[in-house]
Amino acid sequence: MGLSSFKRMLPGVQKQMWETYRCTGCSAVAAAAIGVSRESVQNWVQAVGGIAPRPARLEESPARLRYSDRVHIAVGLGLGESLRSIGRRLGRPPCTISREIRRNGRPGRAYNAEHAQRRAREAAARPQALKLGVDSVHPDLRRRVIIELVAGRSPHQISQRLRAESPPRPDRRDAGGGPVGHSGTVAAETIYRALFLQARGGLKREVEAVLKARRDAGRTATQAGALRSGKTVRKPRTARRGTGQGQIPDMIKIAERPATTDTDGNWLPGHHEGDLILGKACQSAIGTIVERSTGYLWLLHLPDGHTAHHVRVAITAQLAGWPDMLKQSLTWDRGKEMSQHRQISIDTGLQVYFADPHSPWQRPGNENINGLLRQYFPKGTDLSIHSAAELQRVADEMNDRPRARFGYAKPIELMTELVLH
């Protein structure tokens, strides 16, 4: 079933499908809710990039005919009532009823309320041209966005950079008389929609064409798709629960971790966050450790696997030359790869704590870094092919990147200052 079949569904059925998909994130559950196949829901979601279409606002204006009004018209016509009689019963002038039949009826056939409602919704949709579409009235802005996406910038970074570069609009003033708004800018959500809604605009195809041309010419392309994450469909944020896998023995919870910030809320040195980024089918992995006060990153080389033994050996080897001031705590996700955490603490002197289940915000620095690393290590690829030298090169590049939360200072600068002082 194609997208056209979905559009022919009643608005209530469409809404039920999207609400179920948004809450569960599962196409099979959404399909069962409206009685169609899972493949149909997957095709519908893929066709619109995972973004629920905005419903036509037919029911909000009292001047518009509702579905119930059209049912009354169909019944009245079937009983042989005059247009004036039907209009009087609905509180509408006869010309409204006549115009409705002429616009949304089917020539030579009886007036059908469902068909008329569908025609009215299609006419009311009036889709607007995308700001970043092929026929955009802002071609310079579109070209700039494509250049930034090819360079590996995220939509949020592009949006904020354009805003910083664009002067305030003098024709718009706030309550105090000062200029507000910016010219030549675009919201991050607009960029996402232009990329995910593939049927309109073609921005995604154009960016990918530029990236392919760069690769064919032997030039470096830091990503395979238009987004660094490689996503082509927006997925809903769902509260997925675990499968009940075993607990880590002698686990020390994050609630028992001593204070990691000073009275001003600044992170104290030596507190770290760690996790694994997984490769294709979870068969390969790279370990990540981030020092919170500086944002400094270490990558763990795990070419032979990511069992508890392999992770313990890699962490112990990485921490061998660290000064004592950097060995305060390590907060990890509840992965089974840290089952030997007690031995890690004994070997390194670094106490290991575990975040609460489904609480990535308790390790914000590490979660952010892991997302950025997907620019270099895309999902669905074999991570064991990367050498230790390659991991070190990526870590050095990340540590040399200015970070907004540190006032655009570089982690390497902050770590050097911390160790020397």
LUMNU-279567 format. One record per residue (C-alpha): residue number from 1; x, y, z. Coordinates in steps of 0.05 Angstrom, whole numbers, plus 5000, padded with zeros to 4 digits. Example, Ala and Ser with C-alpha at 12.3 -4.5 7.8 and 13.67 -1.06 7.14 Angstrom:
// residues 2
R     k      x      y      z
R     1   5246   4910   5156
R     2   5273   4979   5143
// end
This chain:
// residues 421
R     k      x      y      z
R     1   5000   5000   5000
R     2   5029   5067   4978
R     3   5025   5135   5009
R     4   4963   5151   4967
R     5   4925   5096   5003
R     6   4944   5126   5070
R     7   4919   5194   5048
R     8   4851   5164   5030
R     9   4842   5140   5102
R    10   4797   5178   5148
R    11   4833   5232   5190
R    12   4818   5194   5254
R    13   4851   5131   5228
R    14   4912   5169   5205
R    15   4918   5204   5273
R    16   4912   5137   5310
R    17   4968   5107   5268
R    18   5016   5165   5280
R    19   4999   5170   5354
R    20   5012   5096   5364
R    21   5077   5099   5325
R    22   5100   5160   5364
R    23   5086   5128   5431
R    24   5114   5059   5416
R    25   5164   5071   5361
R    26   5142   5004   5332
R    27   5111   4999   5263
R    28   5081   4930   5279
R    29   5041   4958   5337
R    30   5018   5018   5296
R    31   4996   4970   5240
R    32   4956   4927   5288
R    33   4921   4989   5315
R    34   4890   5006   5248
R    35   4887   4937   5217
R    36   4939   4940   5162
R    37   5005   4905   5148
R    38   5070   4925   5181
R    39   5101   4936   5112
R    40   5047   4987   5096
R    41   5062   5029   5158
R    42   5137   5024   5144
R    43   5126   5049   5073
R    44   5083   5107   5098
R    45   5134   5128   5151
R    46   5192   5122   5102
R    47   5156   5164   5049
R    48   5149   5224   5095
R    49   5216   5215   5131
R    50   5183   5197   5197
R    51   5149   5265   5203
R    52   5074   5263   5213
R    53   5039   5306   5161
R    54   5004   5367   5189
R    55   4929   5356   5187
R    56   4886   5404   5147
R    57   4848   5449   5194
R    58   4778   5437   5168
R    59   4744   5431   5235
R    60   4771   5494   5267
R    61   4731   5547   5229
R    62   4656   5551   5239
R    63   4651   5578   5168
R    64   4673   5511   5139
R    65   4628   5451   5129
R    66   4643   5393   5176
R    67   4640   5319   5160
R    68   4574   5315   5197
R    69   4547   5371   5153
R    70   4566   5332   5091
R    71   4531   5271   5118
R    72   4468   5312   5127
R    73   4474   5337   5056
R    74   4482   5266   5029
R    75   4422   5241   5069
R    76   4380   5301   5048
R    77   4395   5292   4975
R    78   4380   5218   4981
R    79   4311   5235   5010
R    80   4298   5285   4954
R    81   4303   5348   4996
R    82   4315   5414   4963
R    83   4379   5453   4972
R    84   4341   5507   5008
R    85   4311   5457   5057
R    86   4379   5425   5071
R    87   4411   5494   5081
R    88   4356   5515   5128
R    89   4366   5453   5171
R    90   4442   5464   5174
R    91   4437   5539   5183
R    92   4472   5552   5117
R    93   4450   5591   5055
R    94   4428   5549   4995
R    95   4488   5574   4954
R    96   4536   5541   5004
R    97   4502   5474   4994
R    98   4502   5483   4918
R    99   4576   5502   4917
R   100   4594   5443   4961
R   101   4560   5393   4915
R   102   4592   5425   4853
R   103   4662   5427   4883
R   104   4666   5361   4921
R   105   4613   5318   4889
R   106   4625   5268   4833
R   107   4593   5286   4766
R   108   4538   5238   4746
R   109   4539   5202   4813
R   110   4504   5210   4880
R   111   4537   5258   4929
R   112   4582   5218   4978
R   113   4600   5250   5045
R   114   4666   5211   5053
R   115   4690   5227   4983
R   116   4670   5301   4992
R   117   4707   5305   5059
R   118   4770   5276   5027
R   119   4767   5325   4969
R   120   4758   5383   5018
R   121   4818   5361   5059
R   122   4862   5356   4997
R   123   4841   5426   4975
R   124   4853   5455   5044
R   125   4923   5426   5051
R   126   4954   5474   5001
R   127   5026   5452   5015
R   128   5076   5509   5017
R   129   5142   5508   4980
R   130   5200   5488   5025
R   131   5247   5545   5043
R   132   5305   5501   5022
R   133   5270   5467   4964
R   134   5294   5464   4892
R   135   5248   5522   4874
R   136   5269   5561   4936
R   137   5263   5636   4935
R   138   5328   5636   4976
R   139   5378   5602   4929
R   140   5439   5632   4964
R   141   5415   5606   5031
R   142   5402   5537   5001
R   143   5473   5535   4972
R   144   5503   5555   5039
R   145   5465   5501   5076
R   146   5489   5448   5025
R   147   5561   5471   5034
R   148   5556   5466   5110
R   149   5523   5398   5108
R   150   5577   5371   5061
R   151   5629   5398   5111
R   152   5598   5355   5165
R   153   5561   5409   5204
R   154   5497   5392   5241
R   155   5432   5429   5225
R   156   5435   5462   5294
R   157   5507   5486   5282
R   158   5487   5513   5214
R   159   5427   5549   5241
R   160   5464   5582   5298
R   161   5523   5601   5255
R   162   5478   5635   5204
R   163   5442   5671   5260
R   164   5508   5696   5288
R   165   5531   5721   5219
R   166   5465   5754   5200
R   167   5451   5826   5223
R   168   5386   5840   5260
R   169   5329   5863   5217
R   170   5317   5938   5225
R   171   5245   5932   5202
R   172   5226   5890   5263
R   173   5227   5920   5333
R   174   5215   5893   5402
R   175   5175   5926   5457
R   176   5234   5971   5476
R   177   5245   5994   5404
R   178   5306   5951   5392
R   179   5315   5910   5328
R   180   5296   5836   5331
R   181   5299   5778   5282
R   182   5354   5762   5232
R   183   5356   5760   5156
R   184   5386   5702   5117
R   185   5375   5651   5172
R   186   5340   5584   5175
R   187   5317   5543   5234
R   188   5349   5475   5248
R   189   5280   5442   5244
R   190   5271   5470   5174
R   191   5336   5437   5152
R   192   5315   5371   5183
R   193   5248   5373   5148
R   194   5281   5390   5081
R   195   5325   5329   5090
R   196   5273   5280   5115
R   197   5217   5299   5068
R   198   5252   5270   5008
R   199   5193   5277   4960
R   200   5197   5353   4967
R   201   5258   5395   4954
R   202   5310   5342   4940
R   203   5361   5373   4989
R   204   5383   5305   5014
R   205   5396   5279   4944
R   206   5436   5340   4925
R   207   5480   5337   4987
R   208   5493   5262   4976
R   209   5510   5276   4903
R   210   5563   5326   4924
R   211   5592   5276   4975
R   212   5594   5221   4923
R   213   5630   5267   4874
R   214   5682   5283   4927
R   215   5694   5209   4940
R   216   5698   5193   4866
R   217   5750   5248   4859
R   218   5791   5218   4915
R   219   5776   5274   4964
R   220   5759   5262   5036
R   221   5685   5258   5055
R   222   5673   5253   5130
R   223   5604   5223   5123
R   224   5564   5178   5077
R   225   5497   5214   5080
R   226   5469   5284   5086
R   227   5471   5280   5163
R   228   5532   5259   5204
R   229   5488   5208   5240
R   230   5468   5176   5174
R   231   5394   5179   5193
R   232   5343   5182   5136
R   233   5280   5177   5178
R   234   5262   5214   5241
R   235   5248   5164   5296
R   236   5204   5180   5355
R   237   5234   5185   5424
R   238   5204   5125   5459
R   239   5211   5098   5530
R   240   5237   5030   5511
R   241   5249   4983   5569
R   242   5304   4932   5577
R   243   5297   4858   5565
R   244   5313   4838   5637
R   245   5386   4819   5626
R   246   5427   4801   5687
R   247   5453   4850   5738
R   248   5526   4870   5746
R   249   5553   4842   5811
R   250   5572   4890   5867
R   251   5549   4950   5827
R   252   5559   5018   5859
R   253   5503   5065   5838
R   254   5513   5137   5817
R   255   5474   5160   5878
R   256   5534   5138   5921
R   257   5584   5178   5881
R   258   5614   5237   5920
R   259   5605   5308   5898
R   260   5634   5320   5829
R   261   5624   5395   5825
R   262   5644   5455   5866
R   263   5598   5506   5898
R   264   5593   5544   5832
R   265   5571   5481   5794
R   266   5637   5472   5758
R   267   5662   5401   5749
R   268   5720   5380   5793
R   269   5780   5349   5756
R   270   5787   5274   5751
R   271   5714   5253   5742
R   272   5701   5213   5678
R   273   5644   5184   5638
R   274   5651   5122   5595
R   275   5613   5077   5547
R   276   5620   5035   5484
R   277   5599   5054   5413
R   278   5578   4991   5377
R   279   5588   4969   5306
R   280   5547   4926   5258
R   281   5504   4874   5294
R   282   5539   4893   5359
R   283   5598   4850   5338
R   284   5651   4904   5346
R   285   5661   4964   5391
R   286   5704   5023   5410
R   287   5709   5047   5482
R   288   5702   5121   5499
R   289   5723   5157   5563
R   290   5711   5232   5572
R   291   5740   5275   5628
R   292   5683   5321   5648
R   293   5719   5384   5670
R   294   5758   5390   5604
R   295   5718   5348   5555
R   296   5782   5310   5538
R   297   5771   5244   5502
R   298   5806   5177   5503
R   299   5788   5120   5456
R   300   5797   5047   5475
R   301   5821   5000   5420
R   302   5782   4935   5424
R   303   5801   4895   5361
R   304   5791   4826   5393
R   305   5722   4838   5424
R   306   5686   4878   5478
R   307   5676   4827   5532
R   308   5686   4846   5605
R   309   5758   4820   5601
R   310   5776   4859   5538
R   311   5746   4923   5566
R   312   5782   4915   5633
R   313   5849   4904   5599
R   314   5839   4965   5553
R   315   5819   5011   5610
R   316   5876   4989   5655
R   317   5926   5000   5599
R   318   5897   5069   5583
R   319   5900   5092   5656
R   320   5970   5067   5669
R   321   6004   5135   5659
R   322   5951   5180   5688
R   323   5968   5225   5747
R   324   5931   5212   5812
R   325   5892   5278   5806
R   326   5855   5248   5745
R   327   5835   5184   5781
R   328   5773   5205   5820
R   329   5714   5169   5789
R   330   5688   5135   5725
R   331   5613   5133   5712
R   332   5591   5080   5662
R   333   5527   5056   5631
R   334   5499   4990   5658
R   335   5531   4947   5603
R   336   5555   4877   5619
R   337   5624   4896   5591
R   338   5637   4927   5660
R   339   5625   4864   5700
R   340   5698   4866   5723
R   341   5693   4937   5750
R   342   5719   4917   5819
R   343   5784   4892   5788
R   344   5789   4956   5747
R   345   5784   4997   5811
R   346   5838   4955   5844
R   347   5885   4958   5785
R   348   5877   5032   5770
R   349   5853   5066   5834
R   350   5794   5095   5796
R   351   5727   5082   5830
R   352   5673   5059   5780
R   353   5600   5081   5788
R   354   5540   5062   5747
R   355   5485   5108   5720
R   356   5412   5093   5731
R   357   5375   5052   5678
R   358   5350   5092   5617
R   359   5383   5156   5643
R   360   5432   5180   5591
R   361   5428   5251   5619
R   362   5470   5227   5678
R   363   5529   5220   5629
R   364   5517   5281   5584
R   365   5588   5293   5564
R   366   5599   5221   5541
R   367   5532   5217   5505
R   368   5548   5280   5467
R   369   5617   5255   5447
R   370   5590   5188   5425
R   371   5542   5223   5378
R   372   5598   5265   5349
R   373   5641   5204   5338
R   374   5590   5173   5291
R   375   5617   5223   5240
R   376   5680   5180   5239
R   377   5651   5112   5258
R   378   5581   5106   5225
R   379   5529   5059   5253
R   380   5524   4992   5219
R   381   5598   4988   5202
R   382   5653   4942   5227
R   383   5692   4981   5280
R   384   5745   4928   5289
R   385   5779   4949   5223
R   386   5804   5014   5254
R   387   5875   5012   5281
R   388   5899   5041   5346
R   389   5935   5095   5306
R   390   5870   5114   5271
R   391   5833   5118   5338
R   392   5888   5163   5365
R   393   5882   5208   5304
R   394   5807   5215   5314
R   395   5816   5229   5389
R   396   5868   5282   5374
R   397   5822   5315   5324
R   398   5764   5314   5374
R   399   5808   5342   5429
R   400   5830   5398   5383
R   401   5758   5419   5367
R   402   5733   5483   5402
R   403   5674   5467   5448
R   404   5617   5515   5461
R   405   5607   5495   5534
R   406   5679   5515   5549
R   407   5674   5582   5516
R   408   5702   5552   5452
R   409   5766   5531   5486
R   410   5796   5465   5463
R   411   5798   5403   5508
R   412   5872   5395   5494
R   413   5885   5465   5519
R   414   5844   5454   5582
R   415   5876   5386   5597
R   416   5947   5414   5587
R   417   5932   5472   5634
R   418   5901   5424   5686
R   419   5960   5376   5686
R   420   6014   5430   5687
R   421   5981   5468   5744
// end
